[in-house]
Amino acid sequence: MPVTEYTKVKELFGPLMLVEKVSDVAYEELVEIELSNGERRRGRVLEISSDAALVQLFERSVELGTDQAKVKFLGRGIQLGVSEDLLGRVFDGWGRPRDGGPPIIPEKRLDIAGRPINPEARAYPVEFIQTGISAIDGLNTLSRGQKLPIFSGSGLPHIQLAAQITRQAKVLGKEEEFAVVFAAMGITFEEGNFFISDFEKSGAMERVTLFLNLADDPVIERIATPRMALTCAEYLAFERDMHILVILIDMTNYAEALREISAARREVPGRRGYPGYLYTDLATIYERAGRIRGKKGSITLIPILTMPDDDKTHPIPDLTGYITEGQIMLQRSLHQKGIYPPINVLPSLSRLMDQAVGKGKTREDHRELSNQLYAAYAQGMEIREMALVMGEASLSEMDRRYLEFADEFERKFVAQGENEDRSVEQTLDIGWQLLRMLPRSELKRVRDEYIEKYYAT
């Protein structure tokens, strides 16, 4: 497609530029702006009218001006050059090397917008992924091809949890290649260095691709970063038959960037100032994960977001919960007790757990054991709240046992070290050890044959 040059820049406001008297321009087409001093900057088409195009700038608009700028529409969207050499490398939000290494020699270039998976072609996620974290593996298991977000709060250790999952995640009983694509949006320089040094120190770096967008990087780059990561994941999964775990952190920073761009476009705001299309935009990211019939590879997605004011009804976690298949909730009160990871298993949920556990996948007793642990902990929490109101002196002997169970459950099952990688068998064995604190007559959610096999030993 021929490249046409225009000079009719009518208006420049914030990160947006209005170019007049254009023709044959497409939505999201890549744009190159040449300044009077020869410097080049880039953008993309956001909106098109009969003879004008609204261009979103990727870099700062300082020194740009409207008189001398020359605008070229390049006839293609934003692309990522892909090959297996992406593994073990660190890139910025545009896919440019950030680690000082050479540029990738691509096998092909893919548009970062991707292509949606046909629902008819999707395969149901049924294979267990072991994260090495008991509160996830035991009670809220992750399946290959699932979308399972982590809802956190400001100051909670979701960064450390993300790094631990990246180091430890594995598909059990499979010899197939497994890798992680990690995208960070709006994080600090210190946090970026933490991820890089942690992966290099643990040896996980050789199977990880990092896309880092720092807090002082352009806002529009933040919009592109998760799409760069998912384009890389789609290539490795569906063309190189690898199992890919994609971790996106922090989706709140992404949504804030989307709100900033929407305000610059003077769009009518929706809930709390976020654009009305926030749900649709998040879905275009989350729905790129999954498995496809006839393809060996898969994309499993863990988006991590910090809930403003720890409010799970905020638009970002609220809409994320509608699109994804459950959630892992981090709780501030557990963190204040010194429990890591501070996962509150009661509001946490994995909707695809039933198909991913059991004989031949984890262990035969997994589902019923998790139900019993959940019920016992829930009862213990109710008694803890009752004791705060009425005093412990009012508790019965059985109530005291459940209260002690809740305390021990948090200390021994939920809590573990940042470098502690528990197998699913270890996790289930810890669960049975905790259930021995309760009389056998209280185990009403586990069949007798499992009680005979695991409770008494």
N, C-alpha and C positions, 0 to 999 in steps of 0.2 A: 504494500500500500504506500503511495507516495506521501512524503512528509510535507505539510504545508506550513509556512511561517506567517504569523500574524503580529501586528504591532498595535492594534487597536485595544489597548488596555484601558478600560473606562474607569474602573474603580478598584481600590485596594483597601480592604478593611480586615484587620487581624490576619488570620492565616488564609483568607479568601481573596481571590482575584476574579474580576469580571472582565471577560474578553468578548468584544463585539465583532459582528460581521464574520462569523465563522460558518463553515459548512462541512458536512460529512464527518461530524465528531460524534463519538460514542460515549455512553455512560461508563465511568471508571477508566477511561482511556488515559494512558500515561502522557504527561506533559513535561516539556523541557523549556525552562525560561533562561534566556541569555541576557546578562546585564551589560551595561555599556562598557564595563571594564573587562569583559570577556568571561567573567565568572558564570558558571551554570548552576541552576537549581532545578529541583523537580517537583512535580505535583501530579494531581489526578483530577479528572473531570467529575464533579459532584452533581451537576445539574445542567440540563440543556433546554434552551428555548428555541424559537424559530431561527434566530440568527445570533445568539449569544451563548456563551458557556461559562459556568461558574467553576473555577479551578481552586482546589484545595492544595495549599503549599506544604511540602514536606519539611522544609527548613524555614528559618526565620525570614520574616518579610522586611527586616531592617535593610536599608540602603537599596531596596528594590526599585521604588518609584514607578510611575506609570508612563513616563515619557519615552525612555530609551529602551525599555524591555522588549525583547523579541520572544514570541511564544510559538513553540512547535508542538503539534499534536502528533504523537509517535505511532498511532494506529494499533496499539496493543495495550494490554493491562499490565499490572505489576507482576513480575515473574520471579521465580526462584530457580537457579541452576542446581540440579540435583544429581547426585551420584552416591555410591557407598562411602566415598571419602568424607561425607558430612559427619560421620561418626567420629567421636573423639575431638571435635572442634568446637570453638566458641565463636558465635556470630553476634552482630548487633540486630536490632529489630528489622533491618532491611536485608539481612542475609549476607552482610559484608563481614569478613573476618575481623574479630576483635582480639584474637589471641596472638597476633603478630605472624601467623602462618601465611602461606601463599593462598591466593584465591583458588576456589574449587574449579577444576576443569569439568564442566558439566557434561553428563551423558545426554541430557535434554533439559529444556526449560519448561516449567509448568506455571500456569496462572495461579496465583495464590488464592483466588476466589474459590477454587476447587469445583467439584461437581457433586451434587447431593446423591446419596446412596438411594437407589430405588427401594422403597419399603418391601416390595415383593422379593427382592434379591437378598435381603438381610437374613442372616442366620442367627438363631437365638443363642445368647451367651450362656454357656453351660460348663465352662472349664474354670477351675479354681486357680486364682493367682495368689501365691503366698507372699505377704508383705513382711512377715516376721514380727508383726505387731499383734498381740493377743486380742486387744479390743476390736480390731478389724477382722482378723482371721477367724476368731472364735464366734463372734456374735453378729458381725456385719460384713460378711465375706465379699471380696471383690472377684468378679467373673471376667474372663477374657472377652473383651468387646463391650464391657459395661461403661456407663457414665456415672461415676460416684463422686460427688463433690465433698469437700471439707469446708464446713462453716466455722470460721474462727472469729476472734475479736482482736482489737488492737492490743499489742503487747503479749499475746499468747504465742507459744512456741510453734506456730505453723511452719515457719521456715525450717526449723530443725526437723520437724516431722516430714516435711517434703523431701529433705535431703536423705533422711533415713529410709523412706520408701524407695527412693531412687537407687540407693545402694543395695537394698535387700530384695527387691521384687524379683520373683522368678515363677515360671510355669512349672509345676511339679510333673515329674514323669515324662518330660518331653526333652528331646535332644535338639529341638528347633531353636534357631537363633532368637534371642530376646534382647531388646535394646530400649533405651529411654530417650525421648525427646522432651527437653525441659525448656519452657518459655517463661521468663520473668518480665513483668511489666511494671514500670514505675518504681522499681526498688532502688535502694541507696547503693552507692559505690561499695560500701562496707559489706552489704548483704550479697552483692554480686561476687566480691572476692571470697566470701564465705563459701558459696556454692562451688566455685572453681577449685579452691584449695581443698575442700572436703572431698570432692570427687577424685581429685588427683591423689590425695593422700590415701584414700581407700582403694585405689585401683579401679574404680568404677568408670573413670573418665573415658576409657577406650570403647565403652558401649553406650556413651551418652553424647547427644548433640544439644548444645546450649544456645538459646537465643536470648540475649540480655538487652532489655530496654531500661536504661537507668532513669532516675527521677528527673534529671536535667536534660534528657533527650527530648526531641520534638514530640508533641502530643500525637500528631498524626502517625508517627512511627509506632506508638503504643497500639493504635488501631490495627496496624499491619502485623505486629509481632505474633499473636496467636495463629493467624492465618499462615504465616511463614512456617511456624512449627508444625501445623497440621498438614501443610503441603509436603514438607519433608517426611512426616509420618506416613502419609498416603503412598508416597513413592516406595519407602522401605517396606511397608506392609503389603501392599497390593501388587507391587512389581518385583520386589526382592524377597517375598514370602517370609518376612520376619514378623515376630510379635512385638508390637510397639506399645509402650506405656507413655502417654503424653501427660505431663504435669504442667498446668497453667497457673501461675501465681503472679499477681493478685488480680482476680477478675473485677474487684472493686475499683482498682486503678484504671482498668480498661473501661469500665462503665462511666467513670468520672471523665475520662478523655472523650468518650462519646457524647456526654452531656455538654462538655466545653465546645466541641465542634458544632453541636446542635444549636447552642446559644449564639455562636458566631454566624450561623446561617439564619438566625432570627426565626427559628421554627417555634410553633406553639408547644410549650412544654407539657409533659404529662405528670405523673406522680412524682412529687419532690423535685421537679425540674428536669427529670430525665426525659428523653424523647419518647414519644408514643410508640415508636417501633423498637424499643429496647428488647422486648420479648422476642421479636422476629430476628433481631440482630444476634442475640445470644444463641438462638436456635441454629443460625447458620454456622456457628462455631461448634456447639455441642453435638449436633447431629452428624458431624463428619466422622465421629467415632463409631465403631461397630465391627461386625464380621460380615463378609459377603460369601454367599454360597459359591462353591467352586474355587475359592481362593484360600490358600493355606494361611496367609498372614491375617493379622487383626490389629485394630487400634482400640486400646483401652484408655479412657480419659478420666483424670482426676483434676478437676478445676478447684482451686483453693481461693476463697474469698473471705475478707474481713468484714463482718457485719457492723455497720456504723452504730455506735452505742449498744452493741451486742443485741441488736433488734432483729430477730429472725423474720419479722413481718416487713422489713425494709424491702423495697422493690427488687434489689439485686438478688438476695437469697430467696425471696418469695418466687420470683419468676424462674430462677435456676431450679428450684424444687419441682416446678411443673414440667420442666423439660427433661431432667435427669432421672435416674432410677434409684433414688434414695439420697441419704446424706450422712456424713460423719460430723457430729457436733462436738466442738471443743468448749469446755466450761471453765469460766474464770474461778469459781470457788474451788474446783479441783486443783487448778494451777496454784492457787494461794496456799493449798495444803502441801505443796511441793511434789505433787504427783505428775509424772511425765510418762506418756503423753496424756494431757488432761481430757480424755475422751469420755463424754457422758453417753453411756450406751443406751439409756432409756429413750431419749428423743432421736437417737441415731437409727438408721434403717438402711438395709440393702434389699431392694425389692426382688432381686434375682438370686437371692441366697439359696432358695430351696433346690434349684436345679444344679447348683455348683458344688454341693456337699453331699456326703454319704459314701457308701461303700464303693471303692474303686476310684474315688476322687479325693476325699479327705479321710474320713473314718466313719464306720457305720453308725456310731452313736452321736455324730456331730449335731444334727438338727435337734434331736430331743434334748441333748445336753445343753445346747444354747438356750432352748426354751425354758429349761429348769433354772439355769443361772439367771436369766432375765427376770423370771417370776420371783425368785428368791431375793434378788437385789432390789426389785421394785417394792417388795413387801418390807424389806429392811429400811428403805428410804422413807416409806410411809411411817414406820415406827420411829425413825429418827426425828421426823417432824412432830410426831405426837409427843415424844419425850421432851422436846423443847417447850411445848405448851404445858404439859401436865407433870413433867418431872419423871426421872427414871425410876423413882420409887413406885410409880403406878404401873410399871411394866410387869408382865407375867414372865415366867421362866422361858417360855417359847419366844416371847417378844425379845428378850435379851439375847437369845441365840441368833435371831434374825438381825438384830442390831450389830452384833459382833460379826456376823457374816458380811454385812454391807461394808464394814470397816476393812475386813480382811480382803474382800473382793477388790476394793480400790487399791489396797497396798500390794497385793500379790498378783492379781490378774491384770488390772488396768495398768498399773505402774510397771515400768521396765526401763532399762538403761537406753541411752541414745544409740549405743553401739551393740545392743543386745538383739540378736536375730534368733527369735524362737521359731522352731518348726511347728507345724500345726499339731503334731502329736504332743509336743511339750505343752502347747496351749491347752489342749483338751485334758491332758493329765492334771494340769494345775486346776482346771475346772472341777474335776472329780475330787481332788484333795479338799477344795473348798466345800463341796457338797457334803463331805463327811462330818462337817460341823453341825449338820442338821440330822435329825432322826430319819431313819429310812422311811417311815410312814409319811414324811412330808414330801417325798420325791414322787409327785403325782403326774409329772409330765414325761417321765422316762419309763420305758417298758421294763418289766422284771428281768428279762434276759440280760439287758445292759447293766442293770443294777448288780446282778449276780457276777457279771464279768469285770466290772470296773469299780464299783463302790466298795466292795469288800477287800480288794487287793491293796 
